[in-house]
Amino acid sequence: MIPLSPYMLVHRVLTGLWISVAVTLVALFAFGYGKGRLTRYPPVAWRRADGGHRGLAAAAAFGIARLIA
């Protein structure tokens, strides 16, 4: 629901996209930070697989959806 909520609140799709990206990044950081605090793992641990692969997967999904639509 978090990534989809901006699309319900704004009329322009491109504006909704950028708001969705920002809101999703903040939510992922907040959930990751909370998980780190609960598990006593360092709240911010910059591992190679964390951001790069997820960002690449999101970009690939966006590109595939753009080709289909």
N, C-alpha and C positions, 0 to 999 in steps of 0.2 A: 504494500500500500504506500510506503514511503516514496518510492520513485515515481509512482503514478499520480500522487496527490497534486503536484503543480499543474498537470494537464487539466485537472478539474477546476482549477482556480483562475487560469488565465485563458484568454481567447486566441492568442497566437501560438501556433505549434512550436516555432523556433524559440520563442521566449520560454515556453514550458520546458523545452529540452534543456536549456541552460540552467534554469532554476532546478530542474530535476537532477542534473549533474551535480550542482552545488549541494543540494539537500542530501543526495545519496552519499557524497563524499563525507559530509559532516556526520551522517548517521553511521556510516561504516567506521569512522574514527571513534565515535562515541561508544559504539558497541564493542569495538576492539579494545578500547581503553578500559571499559567496564569489565570485560572478560579478563584482561590482564590483571586488573586489581583483585578480582575474585580468585583467580588461580595463582596469584603471587608471581606471575610471570612479568617481566618488565613491561610496563604499559605501552611503551613505544619501542618496539624492537624492529629495526630496519633489516629485514631479511630479504635476500634476493628474490624469492618467490612471491613475496607479499604483493607489492604494488604492480610490478611489471607484467606479470602474467594476467592478473585481473584486469588491468587496463587494456591489455592486448585483446583479451576475450571480449570485453565490452565494445571495443572498437570493431572487432570482427562481427559481432552480433549486429551492431548498428549498420555496418556496411552491407551485410546480407539482407537485413530488413529493407534497406534503401534500394537494393537491387530488385527485390521482390515487389515492393510497392511502387 
